[in-house]
């Protein structure tokens, strides 16, 4: 297996997202909130070729999901784009508090904004409200929403950097339940769209990319896999193959959704 440095050098394509000096090149983003082993995080990030490092805190305990001092012993953390996430938040207030902790303690100003209800699905209205406050404070946002074009447009108007659209309930492994509204957001919003939620196999990831997604985000599928590293490698190749297919076949998304 190549090192993180080797994988980054091998990626020569232009960034699909730039936020200030931060450049996002890998089209596969990996959530690490569910891991309790720094070695597992290292191995999965290497296998996927991910170049984004996501960190968070529980707004109640104010602790990082993994101790960064431990991660720094096995990972060259300075080679990653650092972003925060509010994935533990179940209200707008919790998300805002998490964002403040991440900004004050780690200087993070790029946020994977999640405001989920008790059913673990995005609360679109609270997400828009939180986004408005965070954008007013200068935070760069990648909000997670149910596939609603109107809400997507509101977030574009607020100046969000990218959108994350739910394909299926988180951790369900159901894949893309309804491609049509996701395709509409991709086609009608002029910022990158990341597809995530319920992507349980390489096939699901490839389909998301063939619809025109700029990137996909996976988490539970790797954690639950019998061989996480093989699954991570499969997801990486599926992301690349799906993107190549989208770029090479006109109206690929329409064909797939028919």
Backbone as JSON, one array per atom type, in Angstrom:
{
  "sequence": "XXXXXXXXXXXXXXXXXXXXXXXXXXXXXXXXXXXXXXXXXXXXXXXXXXXXXXXXXXXXXXXXXXXXXXXXXXXXXXXXXXXXXXXXXXXXXXXXXXXXXXXXXXXXXXXXXXXXXXXXXXXXXXXXXXXXXXXXXXXXXXXXXXXXXXXXXXXXXXXXXXXXXXXXXXXXXXXXXXXXXXXXXXXXXXXXXXXXXXXXXXXXXXXXXXXXXXXXXXXXXXXXXXXXXXXXXXXXXXXXXXXXXXXXXXXXXXXXXX",
  "N": [[0.86, -1.2, 0.0], [0.55, 2.23, -0.84], [2.02, 5.24, 0.51], [0.49, 8.05, 2.27], [1.63, 10.35, 1.21], [2.52, 9.44, -1.32], [0.04, 8.85, -2.52], [-1.1, 11.37, -2.67], [0.64, 12.72, -4.37], [0.15, 11.3, -6.66], [-2.3, 12.21, -7.51], [-3.28, 14.28, -9.97], [-5.19, 15.88, -11.05], [-7.11, 18.93, -11.38], [-8.15, 20.83, -8.5], [-11.4, 20.13, -7.18], [-12.69, 21.75, -5.53], [-12.03, 24.84, -4.09], [-11.21, 26.64, -1.22], [-10.28, 29.51, -0.05], [-6.92, 29.11, 0.63], [-7.09, 26.42, 0.76], [-7.27, 23.33, -0.91], [-9.27, 20.94, -2.43], [-8.81, 17.85, -3.66], [-9.02, 15.0, -3.84], [-11.81, 13.06, -4.66], [-13.17, 11.5, -2.95], [-14.35, 11.53, 0.21], [-13.8, 10.85, 3.62], [-15.48, 9.99, 6.51], [-14.55, 10.02, 9.94], [-15.61, 9.8, 12.43], [-16.59, 7.55, 13.74], [-14.54, 5.91, 14.51], [-12.32, 4.43, 16.9], [-9.7, 3.92, 16.98], [-6.52, 5.02, 16.25], [-4.81, 3.86, 14.45], [-6.53, 2.51, 12.72], [-7.8, 4.71, 11.52], [-5.64, 5.91, 10.19], [-4.97, 3.82, 8.35], [-7.32, 3.6, 6.8], [-7.56, 6.17, 5.68], [-5.27, 6.23, 4.13], [-5.79, 4.12, 2.31], [-8.01, 5.06, 0.92], [-7.06, 7.34, -0.26], [-7.77, 9.82, 0.61], [-7.77, 13.37, 1.1], [-8.7, 15.08, 2.95], [-9.09, 15.93, 6.31], [-11.22, 15.29, 8.88], [-12.45, 16.68, 11.79], [-14.0, 16.77, 15.03], [-15.96, 17.79, 17.89], [-17.69, 16.68, 20.77], [-20.34, 18.59, 21.7], [-21.16, 18.66, 24.3], [-19.28, 17.29, 25.94], [-17.0, 18.48, 25.05], [-14.82, 17.26, 23.89], [-12.54, 16.0, 21.46], [-13.31, 13.69, 18.79], [-11.34, 11.75, 18.4], [-8.2, 11.68, 20.05], [-6.18, 14.27, 19.08], [-3.48, 14.48, 19.51], [-2.67, 11.84, 19.65], [-3.3, 10.95, 17.06], [-1.53, 12.5, 15.6], [0.83, 11.2, 15.92], [0.83, 9.09, 14.17], [-0.04, 9.97, 11.73], [0.66, 12.27, 9.07], [-0.52, 15.04, 9.72], [-0.43, 17.64, 8.75], [-0.54, 17.47, 6.04], [-3.08, 17.32, 5.19], [-6.26, 18.81, 4.28], [-7.85, 20.5, 6.74], [-10.99, 20.19, 8.18], [-13.93, 20.94, 10.09], [-16.68, 19.28, 11.77], [-20.15, 19.12, 12.6], [-21.39, 16.82, 13.41], [-22.37, 15.53, 15.67], [-24.43, 17.07, 16.49], [-27.79, 17.88, 17.38], [-29.42, 19.99, 17.15], [-29.86, 23.42, 16.14], [-28.63, 25.18, 17.93], [-26.77, 23.53, 19.21], [-25.11, 22.91, 17.04], [-24.07, 25.45, 16.44], [-22.67, 25.94, 18.79], [-20.75, 23.89, 18.7], [-19.33, 24.65, 16.4], [-18.2, 27.02, 17.33], [-16.5, 26.08, 19.36], [-14.69, 24.54, 17.83], [-13.58, 26.51, 16.22], [-12.42, 28.23, 18.12], [-10.64, 26.53, 19.5], [-9.12, 25.12, 17.61], [-8.82, 26.71, 15.43], [-10.37, 26.29, 13.16], [-12.09, 27.04, 10.22], [-13.57, 26.02, 8.2], [-16.39, 24.21, 7.72], [-18.16, 21.23, 8.01], [-21.31, 21.2, 8.0], [-23.78, 19.87, 9.99], [-27.05, 19.49, 11.0], [-29.08, 17.54, 12.57], [-32.16, 15.76, 13.04], [-33.87, 13.83, 15.6], [-34.22, 11.47, 14.31], [-31.95, 11.16, 12.92], [-31.71, 12.29, 10.4], [-31.17, 15.04, 8.13], [-32.19, 18.23, 9.34], [-33.62, 20.4, 7.51], [-34.57, 23.09, 7.74], [-33.53, 24.09, 10.2], [-30.87, 23.8, 9.54], [-30.49, 25.69, 7.49], [-30.95, 28.01, 8.99], [-28.86, 27.88, 10.87], [-26.74, 28.0, 9.1], [-26.98, 30.59, 8.07], [-26.26, 32.17, 10.28], [-23.63, 31.3, 10.76], [-22.35, 31.85, 8.34], [-22.52, 34.6, 8.37], [-20.63, 35.11, 10.25], [-18.35, 34.46, 8.92], [-17.61, 31.8, 8.5], [-16.79, 29.06, 6.44], [-18.86, 26.85, 4.64], [-20.09, 23.48, 4.31], [-22.92, 22.29, 4.04], [-25.26, 19.73, 5.15], [-28.03, 18.28, 3.69], [-31.47, 17.21, 3.2], [-32.59, 16.14, -0.04], [-33.68, 18.8, -1.46], [-34.52, 21.14, -3.71], [-35.22, 23.85, -3.42], [-34.29, 24.49, -0.83], [-31.6, 23.96, -1.24], [-30.97, 26.03, -3.03], [-31.33, 28.25, -1.33], [-29.16, 27.93, 0.38], [-27.05, 28.17, -1.38], [-27.37, 30.87, -2.03], [-26.68, 31.97, 0.41], [-24.01, 31.75, 0.33], [-22.62, 29.35, 0.68], [-19.97, 26.93, 0.4], [-20.07, 24.4, -0.75], [-22.49, 21.78, -1.29], [-23.91, 19.15, 0.61], [-25.67, 16.33, -0.04], [-28.26, 14.16, 0.96], [-28.42, 10.79, 0.14], [-29.7, 8.5, 1.05], [-31.09, 7.35, 4.2], [-28.72, 7.9, 6.8], [-26.22, 5.48, 7.36], [-27.81, 3.43, 6.47], [-27.25, 1.92, 4.2], [-28.64, 1.78, 1.83], [-28.2, 2.98, -0.6], [-28.71, 5.17, -3.45], [-31.76, 6.4, -3.16], [-33.65, 7.96, -4.58], [-32.77, 9.24, -7.47], [-33.52, 11.53, -8.98], [-34.16, 14.15, -7.62], [-31.65, 14.71, -6.58], [-30.05, 14.86, -8.86], [-31.23, 17.12, -9.97], [-30.46, 19.15, -8.2], [-27.68, 19.06, -8.55], [-27.52, 19.86, -11.23], [-28.7, 22.4, -11.23], [-27.63, 24.04, -9.31], [-24.86, 26.11, -8.74], [-22.58, 25.36, -7.33], [-20.25, 22.94, -5.98], [-21.54, 19.61, -5.47], [-21.82, 17.21, -3.03], [-22.45, 13.84, -2.54], [-23.89, 11.83, -0.07], [-24.6, 9.56, 2.68], [-26.04, 6.59, 3.4], [-24.59, 5.26, 1.44], [-23.63, 2.31, 0.7], [-22.01, 0.59, -0.72], [-19.5, 0.02, -3.28], [-20.76, 0.21, -5.72], [-22.88, 2.0, -5.21], [-21.46, 4.36, -4.75], [-20.2, 4.75, -7.24], [-22.49, 5.23, -8.84], [-23.42, 7.63, -7.73], [-21.37, 9.35, -8.51], [-21.59, 9.15, -11.27], [-23.95, 10.48, -11.67], [-23.11, 13.05, -11.58], [-22.06, 14.14, -9.27], [-19.72, 16.09, -7.41], [-18.16, 14.93, -5.51], [-18.06, 12.17, -3.18], [-19.07, 11.12, 0.1], [-18.15, 8.82, 2.52], [-18.64, 6.59, 5.29], [-19.88, 4.8, 7.43], [-20.08, 2.46, 5.86], [-17.45, 1.66, 5.53], [-16.6, 1.25, 8.17], [-18.22, -0.89, 8.96], [-17.53, -2.92, 7.24], [-16.38, -6.21, 6.38], [-13.73, -6.41, 5.65], [-12.27, -3.63, 6.03], [-10.21, -2.18, 4.69], [-10.07, -3.27, 2.1], [-12.64, -2.56, 1.26], [-12.39, 0.22, 1.4], [-10.5, 0.66, -0.6], [-11.97, -0.24, -2.8], [-14.04, 1.67, -2.81], [-12.59, 3.94, -3.45], [-11.68, 3.38, -6.08], [-14.17, 3.15, -7.3], [-15.16, 5.73, -7.09], [-13.39, 7.11, -8.77], [-13.86, 5.76, -11.2], [-16.61, 6.25, -11.61], [-16.62, 9.02, -11.91], [-15.07, 9.33, -14.25], [-16.77, 8.03, -16.03], [-19.0, 9.73, -15.97], [-17.87, 12.01, -17.11], [-17.32, 11.13, -19.65], [-19.59, 10.18, -20.96], [-22.22, 11.66, -22.51], [-24.96, 13.19, -20.81], [-25.09, 11.25, -18.82], [-26.22, 11.0, -16.27], [-28.99, 11.22, -16.76], [-29.48, 8.92, -18.22], [-28.88, 6.93, -16.34], [-30.81, 7.42, -14.4], [-33.15, 6.85, -15.6]],
  "CA": [[0.0, 0.0, 0.0], [1.33, 3.45, -0.91], [1.87, 6.16, 1.62], [-0.38, 9.19, 2.0], [2.35, 11.24, 0.31], [2.47, 8.86, -2.66], [-1.3, 8.98, -3.06], [-1.37, 12.76, -3.0], [1.41, 13.06, -5.55], [-0.45, 10.63, -7.82], [-3.48, 12.93, -7.96], [-2.8, 15.41, -10.74], [-6.3, 16.67, -11.55], [-7.36, 20.2, -10.73], [-9.05, 20.72, -7.35], [-12.83, 20.29, -7.47], [-13.16, 22.79, -4.63], [-11.03, 25.68, -3.43], [-11.7, 27.56, -0.2], [-9.06, 30.19, 0.33], [-5.75, 28.37, 0.19], [-7.39, 24.99, 0.86], [-7.64, 22.7, -2.18], [-9.83, 19.6, -2.31], [-8.51, 17.13, -4.89], [-9.64, 13.68, -3.8], [-13.28, 13.12, -4.74], [-13.71, 10.61, -1.92], [-14.16, 12.06, 1.56], [-14.04, 9.77, 4.57], [-15.79, 10.36, 7.89], [-13.79, 9.21, 10.9], [-16.19, 9.97, 13.76], [-16.95, 6.28, 14.37], [-13.36, 5.12, 14.83], [-11.67, 4.66, 18.19], [-8.32, 3.49, 16.83], [-5.78, 5.9, 15.34], [-4.25, 3.03, 13.38], [-7.59, 2.29, 11.73], [-7.98, 5.96, 10.78], [-4.48, 6.02, 9.29], [-5.06, 2.84, 7.27], [-8.45, 3.91, 5.92], [-7.25, 7.37, 4.92], [-4.28, 5.85, 3.12], [-6.4, 3.28, 1.29], [-8.95, 5.85, 0.1], [-6.4, 8.49, -0.88], [-8.45, 11.04, 1.06], [-6.88, 14.48, 1.46], [-9.42, 15.91, 3.91], [-9.14, 15.4, 7.66], [-12.41, 15.83, 9.54], [-12.41, 16.56, 13.24], [-15.18, 17.32, 15.7], [-16.06, 17.65, 19.34], [-19.03, 16.54, 21.33], [-20.55, 19.91, 22.31], [-21.39, 18.52, 25.74], [-18.06, 16.91, 26.63], [-15.94, 19.34, 24.53], [-13.67, 16.43, 23.54], [-12.43, 15.56, 20.08], [-13.72, 12.3, 18.6], [-10.11, 11.03, 18.7], [-7.21, 12.62, 20.54], [-5.34, 14.7, 17.98], [-2.08, 14.19, 19.83], [-2.43, 10.44, 19.28], [-3.33, 10.88, 15.61], [-0.34, 13.15, 15.07], [1.95, 10.26, 16.0], [0.78, 8.11, 13.08], [-0.47, 10.63, 10.49], [1.2, 13.61, 8.79], [-1.76, 15.82, 9.68], [-0.27, 18.88, 8.02], [-0.73, 17.22, 4.61], [-4.51, 17.27, 4.93], [-7.12, 19.97, 4.5], [-8.58, 20.29, 7.98], [-12.32, 20.77, 8.32], [-14.67, 20.47, 11.26], [-18.02, 18.79, 11.53], [-21.08, 19.2, 13.73], [-22.18, 15.59, 13.22], [-23.01, 15.12, 16.92], [-25.44, 18.06, 16.86], [-29.2, 17.57, 17.14], [-30.15, 21.25, 17.14], [-29.1, 24.56, 15.63], [-27.82, 25.72, 19.01], [-25.65, 22.62, 19.4], [-24.21, 23.08, 15.9], [-23.37, 26.72, 16.59], [-21.72, 25.79, 19.89], [-19.65, 23.06, 18.21], [-18.54, 25.47, 15.49], [-17.43, 27.97, 18.14], [-15.42, 25.34, 20.02], [-13.7, 24.18, 16.82], [-12.9, 27.73, 15.79], [-11.59, 28.76, 19.21], [-9.6, 25.6, 19.95], [-8.29, 24.61, 16.52], [-8.73, 27.67, 14.34], [-11.04, 25.74, 11.98], [-13.12, 27.92, 9.67], [-14.29, 25.27, 7.16], [-17.24, 23.35, 8.55], [-19.14, 20.26, 7.49], [-22.43, 21.55, 8.87], [-24.86, 18.9, 10.16], [-28.05, 19.66, 12.05], [-29.96, 16.4, 12.33], [-33.2, 15.5, 14.0], [-33.71, 12.61, 16.39], [-34.19, 10.34, 13.38], [-30.61, 11.2, 12.31], [-31.76, 12.86, 9.06], [-30.98, 16.49, 8.21], [-33.28, 19.17, 9.56], [-33.28, 21.42, 6.52], [-34.84, 24.46, 8.17], [-32.53, 24.48, 11.19], [-29.59, 23.89, 8.85], [-30.45, 27.0, 6.84], [-30.83, 29.03, 10.03], [-27.49, 27.82, 11.39], [-25.84, 28.45, 8.03], [-27.05, 32.05, 7.98], [-25.48, 32.75, 11.36], [-22.22, 30.96, 10.59], [-21.83, 32.6, 7.2], [-22.37, 36.0, 8.81], [-19.38, 35.16, 11.01], [-17.22, 34.17, 8.04], [-17.28, 30.38, 8.39], [-17.05, 28.43, 5.15], [-19.76, 25.76, 4.99], [-20.53, 22.37, 3.48], [-24.08, 21.81, 4.81], [-25.87, 18.44, 4.83], [-29.47, 18.5, 3.57], [-32.32, 16.35, 2.4], [-32.55, 16.66, -1.42], [-34.73, 19.76, -1.72], [-33.9, 22.15, -4.56], [-35.44, 25.17, -2.84], [-33.35, 24.64, 0.29], [-30.27, 24.04, -1.84], [-30.79, 27.37, -3.56], [-31.15, 29.16, -0.21], [-27.8, 27.78, 0.89], [-26.17, 28.78, -2.39], [-27.5, 32.31, -1.86], [-25.97, 32.35, 1.63], [-22.58, 31.7, 0.07], [-21.98, 28.09, 1.08], [-18.92, 26.52, -0.54], [-20.52, 23.17, -1.41], [-23.66, 21.17, -0.67], [-23.89, 17.7, 0.84], [-27.06, 15.92, -0.22], [-28.48, 12.81, 1.45], [-28.91, 9.8, -0.83], [-30.56, 7.59, 1.82], [-30.79, 7.54, 5.62], [-27.35, 7.62, 7.21], [-25.9, 4.14, 7.84], [-28.79, 2.44, 6.01], [-26.7, 1.1, 3.13], [-29.65, 1.61, 0.78], [-27.8, 3.6, -1.85], [-29.45, 6.36, -3.87], [-33.16, 6.02, -3.18], [-34.32, 8.69, -5.66], [-31.73, 10.07, -8.11], [-34.01, 12.72, -9.67], [-33.93, 15.43, -6.95], [-30.2, 14.93, -6.44], [-29.59, 15.32, -10.16], [-31.72, 18.49, -10.16], [-29.59, 20.04, -7.42], [-26.38, 19.09, -9.23], [-27.62, 20.6, -12.48], [-29.23, 23.75, -11.11], [-26.87, 24.81, -8.33], [-23.55, 26.34, -9.33], [-21.49, 25.01, -6.43], [-20.09, 21.48, -5.97], [-22.47, 18.81, -4.69], [-21.29, 15.97, -2.47], [-23.53, 12.9, -2.21], [-23.53, 10.97, 1.07], [-25.73, 8.98, 3.4], [-26.55, 5.33, 2.89], [-23.77, 4.7, 0.37], [-23.13, 1.11, 1.37], [-21.17, -0.25, -1.58], [-18.81, 0.72, -4.36], [-21.76, 0.48, -6.75], [-23.6, 3.22, -4.85], [-20.54, 5.48, -4.94], [-20.05, 4.96, -8.67], [-23.72, 5.82, -9.34], [-23.44, 9.03, -7.32], [-20.44, 10.1, -9.35], [-22.13, 9.17, -12.63], [-25.0, 11.51, -11.69], [-22.47, 14.34, -11.67], [-21.57, 14.63, -7.99], [-18.32, 16.48, -7.39], [-17.48, 14.02, -4.6], [-18.92, 11.42, -2.28], [-18.55, 10.96, 1.45], [-18.52, 7.52, 3.08], [-18.22, 6.41, 6.67], [-20.33, 3.55, 8.04], [-19.79, 1.32, 4.99], [-16.08, 1.2, 5.81], [-16.53, 0.77, 9.55], [-18.92, -2.17, 9.09], [-17.07, -3.9, 6.26], [-15.59, -7.33, 6.9], [-12.34, -6.0, 5.41], [-12.4, -2.19, 5.77], [-9.23, -1.66, 3.74], [-10.52, -3.64, 0.77], [-13.78, -1.73, 0.93], [-11.88, 1.56, 1.16], [-9.89, 0.66, -1.93], [-13.06, -0.36, -3.77], [-14.72, 2.96, -2.86], [-11.71, 4.87, -4.16], [-11.73, 3.07, -7.51], [-15.53, 3.44, -7.77], [-15.24, 7.18, -7.24], [-12.65, 7.49, -9.98], [-14.55, 5.2, -12.37], [-17.87, 6.96, -11.79], [-16.34, 10.36, -12.44], [-14.66, 9.18, -15.65], [-17.97, 7.69, -16.79], [-19.8, 10.96, -16.1], [-17.2, 12.94, -18.02], [-17.16, 10.57, -20.99], [-20.87, 9.84, -21.56], [-23.17, 12.77, -22.4], [-26.23, 12.95, -20.12], [-25.0, 9.96, -18.12], [-27.16, 10.98, -15.16], [-30.33, 10.96, -17.25], [-29.56, 7.52, -18.6], [-28.91, 6.1, -15.14], [-32.02, 7.64, -13.61], [-34.35, 6.51, -16.38]],
  "C": [[0.88, 1.24, 0.0], [1.11, 4.31, 0.32], [0.9, 7.27, 1.25], [0.3, 10.15, 1.04], [2.28, 10.74, -1.12], [1.1, 9.07, -3.3], [-1.59, 10.42, -3.46], [-0.6, 13.18, -4.25], [0.76, 12.49, -6.8], [-1.68, 11.36, -8.34], [-3.05, 14.21, -8.68], [-3.93, 16.32, -11.24], [-6.44, 17.98, -10.77], [-8.28, 20.01, -9.53], [-10.51, 20.91, -7.78], [-13.45, 21.35, -6.57], [-11.96, 23.52, -4.06], [-11.74, 26.58, -2.43], [-10.48, 28.28, 0.36], [-7.86, 29.45, -0.24], [-5.98, 26.85, 0.23], [-7.85, 24.45, -0.49], [-8.09, 21.26, -1.92], [-9.62, 18.89, -3.65], [-9.15, 15.74, -4.92], [-11.16, 13.83, -3.81], [-13.95, 12.13, -3.79], [-13.34, 11.17, -0.56], [-14.56, 10.98, 2.55], [-14.33, 10.35, 5.96], [-15.04, 9.46, 8.85], [-14.38, 9.27, 12.3], [-16.42, 8.65, 14.49], [-15.74, 5.45, 14.81], [-12.84, 5.45, 16.24], [-10.22, 4.21, 18.17], [-7.62, 4.41, 15.83], [-5.17, 5.11, 14.19], [-5.29, 2.77, 12.3], [-7.82, 3.55, 10.89], [-6.85, 6.12, 9.76], [-4.64, 5.09, 8.09], [-6.18, 3.17, 6.28], [-8.16, 5.15, 5.08], [-6.23, 7.07, 3.83], [-4.93, 5.07, 1.97], [-7.33, 4.06, 0.38], [-8.26, 6.97, -0.67], [-7.02, 9.8, -0.48], [-7.43, 12.12, 1.41], [-7.56, 15.47, 2.41], [-9.41, 15.2, 5.26], [-10.27, 16.09, 8.4], [-12.3, 15.62, 11.04], [-13.66, 17.2, 13.84], [-15.01, 17.24, 17.2], [-17.5, 17.34, 19.67], [-19.31, 17.84, 22.07], [-20.83, 19.84, 23.81], [-20.1, 18.21, 26.49], [-16.87, 17.77, 26.22], [-14.67, 18.55, 24.22], [-13.72, 16.09, 22.06], [-12.84, 14.11, 19.99], [-12.55, 11.35, 18.79], [-9.09, 12.07, 19.17], [-6.26, 12.99, 19.41], [-3.87, 14.45, 18.25], [-1.72, 12.75, 19.48], [-2.39, 10.28, 17.76], [-2.05, 11.45, 15.01], [0.88, 12.24, 15.1], [1.97, 9.29, 14.83], [0.42, 8.73, 11.74], [0.24, 11.96, 10.3], [0.04, 14.59, 8.61], [-1.64, 17.11, 8.88], [-0.43, 18.7, 6.51], [-2.21, 17.17, 4.22], [-5.14, 18.66, 4.99], [-7.95, 19.66, 5.74], [-9.95, 20.96, 7.91], [-12.96, 20.22, 9.59], [-16.01, 19.92, 10.85], [-18.86, 18.94, 12.8], [-21.96, 17.95, 13.76], [-22.84, 15.09, 14.5], [-24.22, 15.99, 17.26], [-26.85, 17.62, 16.48], [-30.07, 18.83, 17.24], [-29.25, 22.33, 16.57], [-28.14, 25.08, 16.7], [-26.58, 24.85, 19.26], [-24.62, 22.77, 18.28], [-23.4, 24.37, 16.03], [-22.33, 26.64, 17.71], [-20.51, 24.97, 19.46], [-18.74, 23.87, 17.3], [-17.66, 26.45, 16.27], [-16.26, 27.28, 18.82], [-14.31, 25.01, 19.03], [-12.91, 25.4, 16.35], [-11.94, 28.23, 16.87], [-10.42, 27.85, 19.55], [-8.64, 25.18, 18.85], [-8.15, 25.59, 15.35], [-9.42, 27.22, 13.06], [-12.15, 26.68, 11.51], [-13.8, 27.31, 8.44], [-15.08, 24.19, 7.88], [-18.17, 22.49, 7.72], [-20.35, 20.37, 8.42], [-23.52, 20.48, 8.84], [-25.76, 19.39, 11.28], [-29.1, 18.6, 11.78], [-31.01, 16.29, 13.42], [-32.94, 14.22, 14.76], [-33.7, 11.36, 15.52], [-32.88, 10.28, 12.59], [-30.64, 11.66, 10.85], [-31.66, 14.38, 9.17], [-32.28, 17.24, 8.47], [-32.99, 20.37, 8.67], [-33.47, 22.84, 7.03], [-33.82, 24.93, 9.21], [-31.14, 24.6, 10.57], [-29.44, 25.23, 8.16], [-30.25, 28.1, 7.87], [-29.42, 29.06, 10.62], [-26.5, 28.35, 10.36], [-25.83, 29.97, 7.92], [-26.2, 32.7, 9.06], [-23.99, 32.5, 11.17], [-21.6, 31.7, 9.42], [-21.63, 34.08, 7.56], [-21.08, 36.18, 9.6], [-18.17, 34.77, 10.2], [-16.83, 32.71, 7.91], [-17.67, 29.85, 7.02], [-17.79, 27.11, 5.4], [-19.96, 24.75, 3.88], [-21.72, 21.74, 4.2], [-24.67, 20.52, 4.24], [-27.39, 18.62, 4.83], [-30.17, 17.3, 2.94], [-32.4, 16.95, 0.99], [-33.76, 17.51, -1.77], [-34.1, 20.92, -2.47], [-34.06, 23.55, -3.98], [-34.47, 25.46, -1.71], [-31.93, 24.77, -0.24], [-29.99, 25.44, -2.36], [-30.61, 28.42, -2.45], [-29.72, 29.13, 0.29], [-26.77, 28.31, -0.09], [-26.19, 30.29, -2.22], [-26.76, 32.81, -0.62], [-24.46, 32.31, 1.44], [-21.88, 30.45, 0.55], [-21.01, 27.63, -0.01], [-19.3, 25.3, -1.34], [-21.75, 22.68, -0.67], [-23.43, 19.68, -0.5], [-25.34, 17.25, 0.86], [-27.22, 14.45, 0.16], [-29.08, 11.91, 0.38], [-29.92, 8.86, -0.2], [-30.25, 7.82, 3.29], [-29.37, 7.09, 5.97], [-27.24, 6.22, 7.79], [-26.89, 3.07, 7.38], [-28.25, 1.49, 4.96], [-27.63, 0.92, 1.95], [-29.26, 2.22, -0.56], [-28.65, 4.81, -2.17], [-30.91, 6.0, -4.08], [-33.89, 6.67, -4.36], [-33.3, 9.61, -6.32], [-32.22, 11.42, -8.62], [-33.77, 14.03, -8.91], [-32.46, 15.73, -6.73], [-29.63, 15.47, -7.74], [-30.02, 16.77, -10.4], [-30.85, 19.49, -9.41], [-28.23, 20.17, -8.09], [-26.44, 19.98, -10.46], [-27.98, 22.07, -12.3], [-28.54, 24.62, -10.06], [-25.42, 24.92, -8.8], [-22.41, 26.21, -8.33], [-21.39, 23.49, -6.39], [-21.1, 20.8, -5.05], [-21.8, 17.5, -4.31], [-22.48, 15.09, -2.12], [-23.05, 12.01, -1.07], [-24.8, 10.46, 1.73], [-26.21, 7.71, 2.74], [-25.77, 4.74, 1.74], [-23.04, 3.48, 0.93], [-22.22, 0.23, 0.55], [-20.49, 0.61, -2.62], [-19.78, 1.06, -5.49], [-22.51, 1.77, -6.47], [-22.73, 4.46, -5.09], [-20.38, 5.79, -6.42], [-21.29, 5.64, -9.26], [-23.8, 7.3, -8.97], [-22.53, 9.87, -8.2], [-20.95, 10.19, -10.79], [-23.28, 10.18, -12.77], [-24.41, 12.91, -11.8], [-22.01, 14.92, -10.35], [-20.1, 15.02, -8.11], [-17.5, 15.53, -6.53], [-18.52, 13.21, -3.85], [-18.25, 11.35, -0.91], [-19.06, 9.64, 2.0], [-17.97, 7.41, 4.5], [-18.59, 5.01, 7.16], [-20.0, 2.33, 7.18], [-18.39, 0.78, 5.23], [-15.97, 0.61, 7.2], [-17.11, -0.63, 9.67], [-18.4, -3.27, 8.16], [-16.27, -5.01, 6.93], [-14.11, -7.06, 6.74], [-12.37, -4.51, 5.05], [-11.42, -1.66, 4.72], [-9.57, -2.05, 2.31], [-11.71, -2.8, 0.33], [-13.35, -0.3, 0.63], [-11.26, 1.68, -0.22], [-10.96, 0.58, -3.02], [-13.79, 0.98, -3.92], [-13.89, 3.98, -3.63], [-11.8, 4.63, -5.67], [-13.11, 3.39, -8.08], [-15.72, 4.93, -7.98], [-14.57, 7.63, -8.53], [-13.38, 7.01, -11.24], [-15.85, 5.94, -12.66], [-17.65, 8.35, -12.37], [-15.93, 10.3, -13.91], [-15.86, 8.86, -16.53], [-18.82, 8.93, -17.03], [-19.19, 11.9, -17.14], [-17.18, 12.44, -19.46], [-18.47, 10.27, -21.7], [-21.83, 11.01, -21.4], [-24.48, 12.34, -21.72], [-26.24, 11.62, -19.39], [-26.03, 9.88, -16.99], [-28.56, 10.66, -15.61], [-30.52, 9.5, -17.62], [-29.7, 6.64, -17.39], [-30.21, 6.22, -14.38], [-33.28, 7.21, -14.35], [-34.97, 5.22, -15.9]]
}
